[in-house]
Amino acid sequence: MKRILLSLLAGLFLITLLVGCGTDASDPGATSDPGTDATSAATDPAGGDDPETSQPNQNETVTLKVWGSQDQQPSLGAMIDAFKAANPDVTYDISLGVVGENDAKTKYLEDPEAAADVFCFANDQLRDLLAADALYEVTRNKDEIVNRNVPGAVEAASMDGVLYAYPMTADNGYFMYYDKSVFSEDDMKSLDKMMEVANAKDKKIYMDVANGWYIASFFLGAGGNLSLGPDGKQVCDFNNATGLAVAEGIMKFTKDPSFVTGDDAVFSSGIGGSIAAGVSGTWNAGTVAENMGDNYAACKLPTFTVDGKQVQMASFGGYKLVGVNSLTKDPTHAMDLADFLTNEENQIKRFTALQLGPSNINASKDPAVAADVALSGLAQQSEFALPQNEVTGMYWDPAKALGTAIVNGDESVSLQQRLDDMVSQIQA
């Protein structure tokens, strides 16, 4: 009897062990440690999602909103359709709204939660958008994005070495248009040579020197510092010894008989006639091409004389970028869409439809793009172009005042004093 009872107890004990060992995470009564559950961490809507490694959820509709300028609406619509077709395993509901690149920051700040998941913006808005914690850091396909775009565009999309946006265009800068019946390619290498040729042929060279955007090209080319200090204030050293030599070089140019200045209308009306060369951008390409006909040409800015040495003029480069809203509910899909909208193929399509210059290196080598005279000149200058990411509003008016005084030949105070006053106001 005792032996039978022991056998029964042993059997019950074995059954208990088997039931205990059979419990797993699929058991409704099972518990798991939320701190170590990899599945919950990968799908945590509160921020646990790692866009670099997580896979798109194929069972739910992904809803995204995109902003772009009015003129880009047809192109963006077609690109979004192509993105959907390229990702048939995901159901996308993507809406498209009209917000231009120049208005993106203002519109975002009005209501960040209502802002688009993916939006186009001008690179000079990057710092303010980051200050508002508006942009999701690029973590998917980052190396390829960096390698496929020109360095200036990557720099314009980055802050402190971190990539926060996708370069879309590289066409908002300035370079030199010229009449090749007046100047040879060699003439265009040096401003001194250009002035000599223009005077000999009774022609003019245009530059809006009384404008901070353009006058900076002289100082930046000579190594001038225009950046932000650790405290976020504008730093400028245009009043040092080199800066004084630069200002003297600018004054020499503005006093030359070949020099002509004024607003954009002056350039547009005179180019191809009395004006044989001028500093401007792609927005005037149509007018210049029409006025010059077969003599239409463009190139980088020339060198100019500083302390007896030739110094290459620099420029500001403007870029259009695509950003991902830091508040997006689907960072993985939003980044994939932003990546797609700015790839090589779509940058070529954007050029074909809107003549927007690519930031993508391969796209810029496309035969149609390479044949564009204005974009060719801009591409030559891009090696010497700097983004405006570290230029604050404190710079523009003092720089304009300096340029205006030089253009007007106002010598009521010394050039050094004017530079000192400008820098003091910029760094106030």
C-alpha positions as CSV (number, residue, x, y, z in Angstrom):
1,M,0.0,0.0,0.0
2,K,2.8,2.3,0.9
3,R,4.5,1.5,-2.4
4,I,1.4,2.4,-4.4
5,L,1.0,5.7,-2.6
6,L,4.6,6.6,-3.3
7,S,4.1,5.8,-7.0
8,L,1.0,8.0,-7.2
9,L,2.9,10.9,-5.5
10,A,5.8,10.5,-7.9
11,G,3.5,10.7,-10.9
12,L,1.8,13.8,-9.6
13,F,5.2,15.5,-9.1
14,L,6.3,14.6,-12.6
15,I,3.1,16.1,-14.1
16,T,3.7,19.3,-12.1
17,L,7.2,19.6,-13.5
18,L,6.1,19.1,-17.1
19,V,3.4,21.7,-16.8
20,G,5.8,24.2,-15.3
21,C,8.4,23.6,-18.0
22,G,5.8,24.0,-20.7
23,T,4.9,27.7,-19.8
24,D,6.1,30.2,-22.4
25,A,5.4,33.8,-23.7
26,S,2.4,32.7,-25.6
27,D,0.7,31.6,-22.4
28,P,-1.9,34.4,-21.5
29,G,-0.8,34.0,-17.9
30,A,3.0,34.3,-18.6
31,T,4.8,37.5,-17.7
32,S,7.9,39.1,-19.1
33,D,10.4,41.7,-18.0
34,P,9.6,44.9,-20.1
35,G,13.1,46.0,-19.7
36,T,14.5,43.1,-21.6
37,D,11.6,42.2,-24.0
38,A,13.2,42.9,-27.4
39,T,9.9,42.7,-29.2
40,S,8.3,45.4,-27.2
41,A,11.4,47.6,-27.4
42,A,11.5,47.4,-31.2
43,T,7.8,48.5,-31.6
44,D,7.5,51.0,-28.8
45,P,5.6,54.0,-30.3
46,A,7.0,56.3,-27.7
47,G,10.5,56.2,-29.2
48,G,11.9,52.7,-28.8
49,D,11.7,52.1,-32.5
50,D,15.1,52.0,-34.1
51,P,14.6,53.3,-37.7
52,E,18.1,52.0,-38.7
53,T,17.3,48.3,-38.0
54,S,13.5,48.0,-37.7
55,Q,11.5,46.5,-40.6
56,P,8.4,48.3,-42.0
57,N,5.1,46.9,-40.6
58,Q,3.4,45.4,-43.6
59,N,0.0,44.8,-41.9
60,E,-1.0,48.4,-41.3
61,T,-1.6,51.5,-43.5
62,V,1.3,54.0,-43.1
63,T,0.0,57.6,-43.2
64,L,2.4,60.4,-44.1
65,K,2.1,64.1,-45.0
66,V,4.5,65.8,-47.4
67,W,5.1,69.6,-47.9
68,G,6.5,71.1,-51.1
69,S,6.3,74.3,-53.1
70,Q,3.5,75.0,-55.5
71,D,5.7,74.5,-58.6
72,Q,6.9,71.1,-57.3
73,Q,3.4,69.7,-56.7
74,P,3.1,67.7,-60.0
75,S,6.7,66.4,-59.7
76,L,6.3,65.4,-56.0
77,G,3.0,63.7,-56.7
78,A,4.6,61.6,-59.4
79,M,7.5,60.8,-57.2
80,I,5.2,59.7,-54.3
81,D,3.3,57.4,-56.7
82,A,6.7,55.9,-57.8
83,F,7.7,55.4,-54.2
84,K,4.4,53.5,-53.5
85,A,5.0,51.4,-56.6
86,A,8.6,50.6,-55.4
87,N,7.3,49.4,-52.1
88,P,4.3,47.2,-52.9
89,D,4.4,45.3,-49.6
90,V,3.5,48.4,-47.6
91,T,0.2,50.2,-47.8
92,Y,0.8,54.0,-47.9
93,D,-1.6,56.9,-47.5
94,I,0.5,59.9,-48.4
95,S,-1.0,63.4,-48.6
96,L,0.7,66.4,-50.3
97,G,0.4,70.0,-49.1
98,V,1.6,73.3,-50.5
99,V,4.3,74.9,-48.3
100,G,7.3,76.4,-50.1
101,E,10.9,76.0,-48.9
102,N,11.1,79.6,-47.8
103,D,8.0,79.2,-45.6
104,A,8.7,75.8,-44.1
105,K,10.2,77.0,-40.8
106,T,7.5,79.5,-40.1
107,K,4.7,77.0,-41.0
108,Y,6.3,74.3,-38.8
109,L,6.7,76.5,-35.8
110,E,3.0,77.4,-36.0
111,D,2.0,73.9,-35.0
112,P,4.8,71.2,-35.0
113,E,2.4,68.4,-34.4
114,A,0.3,69.3,-37.4
115,A,3.4,69.8,-39.6
116,A,4.3,67.4,-42.4
117,D,6.3,64.2,-41.7
118,V,8.5,65.1,-44.7
119,F,9.1,68.7,-45.8
120,C,11.3,70.7,-48.1
121,F,13.2,73.7,-46.7
122,A,16.0,76.1,-47.5
123,N,19.3,75.3,-45.8
124,D,19.6,78.7,-44.0
125,Q,16.6,77.5,-41.9
126,L,18.5,74.5,-40.5
127,R,19.8,76.1,-37.4
128,D,16.4,77.5,-36.3
129,L,14.7,74.2,-37.0
130,L,17.2,72.4,-34.9
131,A,16.8,74.9,-32.1
132,A,13.1,74.0,-32.2
133,D,14.0,70.3,-32.1
134,A,12.1,70.0,-35.4
135,L,14.3,67.5,-37.4
136,Y,14.8,63.8,-37.0
137,E,18.5,62.9,-37.3
138,V,19.2,60.9,-40.5
139,T,20.1,57.4,-39.3
140,R,19.1,55.2,-42.3
141,N,21.4,55.0,-45.4
142,K,23.4,57.9,-44.0
143,D,26.8,56.9,-45.6
144,E,25.3,56.6,-49.1
145,I,23.5,59.9,-48.8
146,V,26.7,61.6,-47.8
147,N,28.7,60.0,-50.6
148,R,26.3,60.7,-53.3
149,N,26.0,64.5,-52.8
150,V,28.4,67.3,-53.2
151,P,30.3,68.2,-50.0
152,G,28.8,71.7,-49.8
153,A,25.2,70.3,-49.8
154,V,26.1,67.7,-47.1
155,E,27.7,70.4,-44.9
156,A,24.6,72.6,-45.4
157,A,22.4,69.6,-44.2
158,S,24.6,69.0,-41.2
159,M,25.3,70.6,-37.8
160,D,28.3,69.7,-35.7
161,G,29.0,66.7,-38.0
162,V,25.5,65.2,-37.6
163,L,23.3,64.9,-40.7
164,Y,19.8,66.2,-40.2
165,A,18.4,66.5,-43.7
166,Y,18.6,65.1,-47.3
167,P,20.2,67.4,-49.9
168,M,17.7,68.0,-52.8
169,T,19.2,70.8,-54.9
170,A,22.4,72.8,-55.2
171,D,21.5,75.8,-57.3
172,N,21.0,78.8,-55.1
173,G,24.4,80.5,-55.4
174,Y,26.2,82.9,-57.6
175,F,28.9,82.8,-60.3
176,M,30.0,84.8,-63.3
177,Y,28.1,85.2,-66.5
178,Y,30.1,86.5,-69.5
179,D,29.9,87.3,-73.2
180,K,32.4,85.1,-74.9
181,S,32.7,87.5,-77.8
182,V,34.3,90.0,-75.4
183,F,36.2,87.7,-73.0
184,S,38.2,84.6,-73.5
185,E,38.2,81.8,-70.9
186,D,41.7,82.9,-69.8
187,D,40.5,86.5,-69.4
188,M,37.9,85.2,-66.9
189,K,40.4,83.8,-64.5
190,S,41.5,87.2,-63.1
191,L,39.4,90.2,-62.2
192,D,42.4,92.4,-63.0
193,K,42.5,90.9,-66.5
194,M,38.7,91.3,-66.9
195,M,38.9,95.0,-66.1
196,E,41.7,95.5,-68.6
197,V,39.7,93.8,-71.4
198,A,36.4,95.5,-70.5
199,N,38.0,98.9,-70.5
200,A,39.7,98.3,-73.9
201,K,36.4,97.3,-75.4
202,D,34.2,99.9,-73.6
203,K,32.3,97.2,-71.7
204,K,31.1,96.9,-68.1
205,I,31.5,94.3,-65.3
206,Y,28.5,94.1,-63.0
207,M,28.4,93.2,-59.3
208,D,26.0,94.2,-56.5
209,V,28.8,95.1,-54.1
210,A,26.4,97.0,-51.8
211,N,24.8,93.7,-50.8
212,G,26.1,91.5,-47.9
213,W,25.5,88.3,-49.9
214,Y,27.9,89.3,-52.6
215,I,30.5,91.4,-50.9
216,A,31.3,88.5,-48.5
217,S,32.8,86.7,-51.5
218,F,35.9,88.9,-51.3
219,F,36.5,88.4,-47.5
220,L,35.6,84.7,-47.4
221,G,37.9,84.0,-50.4
222,A,40.8,85.6,-48.4
223,G,40.1,83.3,-45.4
224,G,37.8,85.6,-43.5
225,N,36.0,84.1,-40.6
226,L,32.2,84.5,-40.5
227,S,30.9,81.8,-38.0
228,L,29.1,81.3,-34.7
229,G,30.9,81.3,-31.4
230,P,30.2,78.9,-28.6
231,D,27.7,81.4,-27.2
232,G,25.7,81.4,-30.4
233,K,26.8,84.9,-31.3
234,Q,28.1,85.9,-34.7
235,V,31.9,86.0,-35.1
236,C,33.6,88.1,-37.8
237,D,37.2,89.1,-38.3
238,F,36.8,91.1,-41.6
239,N,38.5,94.1,-39.8
240,N,41.9,92.4,-39.4
241,A,45.0,93.2,-41.6
242,T,43.9,90.8,-44.3
243,G,40.4,92.3,-44.2
244,L,41.7,95.8,-44.7
245,A,43.7,94.6,-47.7
246,V,40.5,92.9,-49.1
247,A,38.5,96.1,-48.6
248,E,41.2,98.0,-50.5
249,G,40.9,95.4,-53.3
250,I,37.1,95.9,-53.4
251,M,37.6,99.7,-53.5
252,K,40.0,99.3,-56.5
253,F,37.4,97.4,-58.3
254,T,34.6,99.8,-57.6
255,K,36.7,102.8,-58.8
256,D,37.6,101.2,-62.1
257,P,35.8,102.6,-65.1
258,S,34.5,99.1,-66.0
259,F,32.6,98.6,-62.8
260,V,28.8,99.0,-62.7
261,T,26.4,98.1,-59.9
262,G,22.8,98.3,-59.0
263,D,19.9,95.9,-58.3
264,D,19.0,92.8,-60.3
265,A,17.1,94.9,-62.8
266,V,20.3,96.7,-63.8
267,F,22.0,93.4,-64.5
268,S,19.0,91.9,-66.4
269,S,18.6,95.0,-68.7
270,G,22.3,95.5,-69.4
271,I,23.7,92.0,-69.8
272,G,24.5,91.2,-73.4
273,G,24.7,94.9,-74.2
274,S,26.9,97.3,-72.3
275,I,27.4,94.7,-69.5
276,A,29.7,92.0,-70.8
277,A,30.1,90.1,-67.5
278,G,28.2,90.0,-64.2
279,V,27.8,88.2,-61.0
280,S,24.4,86.6,-60.6
281,G,22.6,83.3,-60.2
282,T,20.6,80.7,-62.1
283,W,17.4,82.7,-61.6
284,N,18.6,85.0,-64.4
285,A,19.7,82.3,-66.8
286,G,16.8,82.7,-69.2
287,T,17.3,86.4,-69.6
288,V,21.1,86.1,-70.0
289,A,20.7,83.3,-72.6
290,E,18.2,85.3,-74.6
291,N,20.2,88.5,-74.5
292,M,23.6,86.9,-75.3
293,G,22.5,84.2,-77.8
294,D,25.5,82.3,-79.2
295,N,27.9,84.3,-76.9
296,Y,26.3,83.0,-73.7
297,A,28.8,81.6,-71.2
298,A,29.4,81.2,-67.5
299,C,32.2,80.3,-65.1
300,K,33.4,80.5,-61.6
301,L,34.2,83.9,-60.0
302,P,37.7,85.2,-60.8
303,T,40.7,85.8,-58.5
304,F,41.4,89.3,-57.3
305,T,44.5,91.0,-55.8
306,V,45.1,91.0,-52.0
307,D,48.5,92.4,-50.9
308,G,49.9,91.7,-54.3
309,K,48.7,88.1,-54.4
310,Q,45.9,86.5,-56.4
311,V,43.1,85.2,-54.2
312,Q,40.1,83.2,-55.4
313,M,36.7,84.8,-54.7
314,A,34.4,82.6,-52.7
315,S,30.6,82.7,-52.5
316,F,27.6,81.7,-50.5
317,G,26.0,78.5,-51.7
318,G,22.3,77.9,-51.2
319,Y,20.8,74.5,-51.0
320,K,17.3,73.1,-50.7
321,L,16.9,70.2,-48.3
322,V,14.3,67.6,-47.3
323,G,13.8,67.1,-43.6
324,V,11.9,64.6,-41.5
325,N,9.7,65.9,-38.7
326,S,11.1,64.8,-35.3
327,L,7.5,64.2,-34.2
328,T,6.6,61.8,-37.0
329,K,4.9,58.6,-35.9
330,D,6.7,56.6,-38.6
331,P,10.4,57.7,-38.8
332,T,11.4,54.6,-40.7
333,H,8.9,55.2,-43.5
334,A,9.4,58.9,-43.4
335,M,13.2,58.6,-43.8
336,D,12.7,56.1,-46.6
337,L,10.4,58.5,-48.4
338,A,12.8,61.5,-47.9
339,D,15.7,59.3,-49.2
340,F,13.7,58.4,-52.3
341,L,12.5,61.9,-53.1
342,T,16.2,63.1,-53.2
343,N,17.9,60.2,-55.0
344,E,19.8,60.5,-58.3
345,E,16.8,59.6,-60.5
346,N,14.5,62.1,-58.9
347,Q,17.0,64.9,-58.9
348,I,17.4,64.5,-62.6
349,K,13.6,64.5,-63.0
350,R,13.4,67.7,-60.9
351,F,16.0,69.3,-63.2
352,T,14.0,68.2,-66.3
353,A,10.7,69.6,-65.0
354,L,11.9,72.7,-63.1
355,Q,15.5,73.3,-64.1
356,L,16.6,72.9,-60.4
357,G,20.3,72.0,-60.1
358,P,21.1,68.7,-58.6
359,S,23.2,68.2,-55.4
360,N,23.6,64.6,-56.4
361,I,27.1,64.1,-57.9
362,N,26.0,61.6,-60.6
363,A,22.9,63.6,-61.4
364,S,25.0,66.7,-62.1
365,K,27.0,64.7,-64.7
366,D,23.8,63.8,-66.6
367,P,24.3,65.1,-70.2
368,A,21.3,67.4,-70.0
369,V,22.4,68.9,-66.7
370,A,26.1,69.2,-67.8
371,A,25.0,71.0,-70.9
372,D,23.2,73.7,-68.9
373,V,25.5,76.8,-69.1
374,A,24.4,78.4,-65.8
375,L,24.6,75.2,-63.8
376,S,28.0,74.5,-65.3
377,G,29.2,77.9,-64.0
378,L,27.6,77.2,-60.6
379,A,29.3,73.8,-60.5
380,Q,32.7,75.4,-61.1
381,Q,32.1,77.9,-58.3
382,S,30.7,75.2,-55.9
383,E,34.3,74.2,-54.9
384,F,34.6,77.7,-53.4
385,A,31.1,78.0,-52.0
386,L,30.2,78.1,-48.3
387,P,26.7,77.4,-46.8
388,Q,25.0,80.2,-44.8
389,N,24.3,77.9,-41.8
390,E,26.4,80.1,-39.5
391,V,25.4,83.5,-40.8
392,T,22.9,85.3,-38.5
393,G,20.7,88.3,-39.2
394,M,23.3,90.4,-37.4
395,Y,25.6,90.3,-40.5
396,W,23.5,91.7,-43.3
397,D,22.8,95.3,-42.6
398,P,26.4,96.2,-41.4
399,A,27.8,94.4,-44.5
400,K,25.4,96.3,-46.7
401,A,26.5,99.6,-45.1
402,L,30.1,98.9,-45.8
403,G,29.4,98.0,-49.4
404,T,27.3,101.1,-49.9
405,A,30.0,103.4,-48.6
406,I,32.6,101.8,-50.8
407,V,30.4,102.0,-53.9
408,N,29.6,105.6,-53.2
409,G,33.2,106.4,-52.7
410,D,32.5,107.8,-49.2
411,E,35.9,108.5,-47.6
412,S,34.7,110.6,-44.7
413,V,36.1,108.0,-42.4
414,S,39.0,105.6,-42.9
415,L,38.4,102.2,-44.4
416,Q,39.8,100.6,-41.2
417,Q,37.2,102.5,-39.2
418,R,34.4,101.3,-41.4
419,L,35.6,97.8,-41.0
420,D,35.8,98.2,-37.2
421,D,32.3,99.6,-37.1
422,M,30.9,96.8,-39.3
423,V,32.5,94.1,-37.2
424,S,31.4,95.7,-33.9
425,Q,27.8,95.8,-35.1
426,I,27.9,92.3,-36.4
427,Q,29.2,90.9,-33.1
428,A,27.0,93.1,-30.9
